[in-house]
Amino acid sequence: GGACSGNTMSFLNAEEPTVCDLISDFGINVLWHPSLGQELGDHLQGMLWNCVLGKISVDILVFEGSVVNAPNGTGEWNRFAHR
């Protein structure tokens, strides 16, 4: 998605309960996060494909940021002077 981390910053600043308490108390398994995850490149793509193929179960998907859709539905973005 497009750049935006406001929700993440608010979540990380939680105090009652803290993020660590919330994750451990409810047994939440965070597969990946762009600011917190350590997976990159092929390893990350493999994990995401395993989710798509049902090899890794996903109960909740959170998409933070904007969905880049333009121009004309191409998904191209951050274009300046036709570059």
Long-range contacts (C-beta under 8 A, 24 or more apart in sequence): 1-63, 1-64, 1-65, 1-66, 1-67, 1-68, 2-65, 2-66, 2-67, 2-68, 2-77, 3-65, 4-64, 4-65, 4-66, 5-35, 5-64, 5-65, 7-64, 8-33, 8-35, 8-36, 8-64, 31-56, 31-58
